[in-house]
Amino acid sequence: VVAGGMPLSPSVAAKVVRDYARRVRGEQEGATSATLTGREREVLTLVAQGHTNQAIAELLGLSRKTVEVHRTHLMRKLDLHDVTEVVKYALRAGLITLDG
């Protein structure tokens, strides 16, 4: 470690780079959300509210597998990697609020 700095683990370094790249592309994120289908937006909102795939399937009258496909597509389109990122995105986009 040069000049007394602290080392970063590869996983932490990857997260730092990913978060920085997201901030740099900030204007693209809004444009990307416009490419979601209406159904993907519904699934995104329900995932962010904490519903399971099975619960979403029952609410929307879909199979669990169909919900999984929508979830995979929306996360790929928005470059989200886990449910925490889905929740943060939904909050920033105004799809959910902290009030419930």
C-alpha positions as a printed Julia matrix, in Angstrom:
100×3 Matrix{Float64}:
   0.0     0.0     0.0
   1.51    3.25   -1.15
   1.89    6.21    1.22
   0.15    4.56    4.16
  -3.17    4.08    2.37
  -5.58    1.28    3.19
  -6.01   -1.72    0.9
  -9.42   -2.51   -0.64
 -10.68   -6.03   -1.08
 -11.6    -6.91   -4.68
 -15.32   -6.99   -3.82
 -15.22   -3.55   -2.18
 -13.18   -2.13   -5.07
 -15.71   -3.51   -7.58
 -18.6    -1.92   -5.66
 -16.8     1.44   -5.5
 -16.17    1.37   -9.26
 -19.77    0.29  -10.0
 -21.23    3.03   -7.77
 -18.93    5.66   -9.3
 -19.86    4.58  -12.84
 -23.54    4.83  -11.91
 -23.12    8.38  -10.66
 -21.22    9.36  -13.8
 -24.03    7.88  -15.93
 -26.72    9.47  -13.76
 -28.55   11.04  -16.66
 -28.67    7.67  -18.44
 -30.37    5.99  -15.5
 -33.54    8.05  -16.0
 -33.54    7.29  -19.71
 -33.05    3.6   -19.03
 -36.07    3.43  -16.72
 -38.2     4.66  -19.62
 -37.38    1.42  -21.43
 -39.17   -0.68  -18.79
 -42.48   -2.16  -19.8
 -45.53   -1.4   -17.71
 -45.42   -4.92  -16.26
 -41.73   -4.57  -15.39
 -42.54   -1.31  -13.58
 -45.29   -3.1   -11.63
 -42.93   -5.92  -10.68
 -40.19   -3.42   -9.74
 -42.57   -1.6    -7.41
 -43.79   -4.8    -5.77
 -40.25   -6.17   -5.33
 -39.2    -2.86   -3.76
 -42.18   -3.1    -1.4
 -40.81   -6.43   -0.18
 -43.13   -8.89   -1.91
 -41.82  -12.35   -2.86
 -41.98  -13.61   -6.43
 -44.82  -15.93   -5.44
 -46.8   -13.09   -3.82
 -46.26  -10.88   -6.89
 -47.43  -13.72   -9.12
 -50.63  -14.07   -7.1
 -51.25  -10.3    -7.03
 -50.79   -9.93  -10.79
 -52.32  -13.23  -11.88
 -49.05  -14.52  -13.34
 -46.92  -17.6   -12.84
 -43.96  -17.33  -10.48
 -41.65  -18.08  -13.42
 -43.09  -15.15  -15.42
 -42.46  -12.83  -12.47
 -38.87  -14.12  -12.28
 -38.39  -13.33  -15.98
 -39.76   -9.78  -15.56
 -37.56   -9.29  -12.5
 -34.46  -10.51  -14.35
 -35.17   -8.24  -17.32
 -35.79   -5.09  -15.26
 -32.7    -5.65  -13.14
 -30.59   -6.14  -16.27
 -32.05   -3.04  -17.95
 -31.4    -0.9   -14.87
 -28.03   -2.51  -14.02
 -29.27   -3.52  -10.55
 -27.66   -6.48   -8.81
 -29.72   -7.19   -5.71
 -32.96   -6.29   -3.94
 -31.27   -3.51   -1.96
 -30.38   -1.76   -5.22
 -33.96   -2.28   -6.47
 -35.32   -0.58   -3.33
 -32.86    2.33   -3.62
 -33.75    2.78   -7.29
 -37.5     2.69   -6.57
 -37.1     5.3    -3.82
 -35.08    7.63   -6.08
 -37.55    7.16   -8.95
 -40.5     7.92   -6.66
 -42.09    4.49   -7.19
 -42.22    3.89   -3.43
 -41.91    6.08   -0.34
 -40.52    5.45    3.11
 -44.03    6.04    4.5
 -45.18    2.7     3.12
